[in-house]
């Protein structure tokens, strides 16, 4: 069974690192992959934009 990483408490820096790694790995993929990844990250972390200026700036 896959782990649910949203249940573990993580810091803003860890979230930013995770998002940056995902974007970096999608850099050489197709435009569709990048688009889907951006929607996915927005869905997962949009609620944190209000709480963290760093995450808001990332988006």
HELIX and SHEET records of a PDB file:
HELIX    1   1 UNK A   12  UNK A   26  1                                  15    
HELIX    2   2 UNK A   31  UNK A   45  1                                  15    
HELIX    3   3 UNK A   46  UNK A   48  5                                   3    
HELIX    4   4 UNK A   53  UNK A   58  1                                   6    
END                                                                             
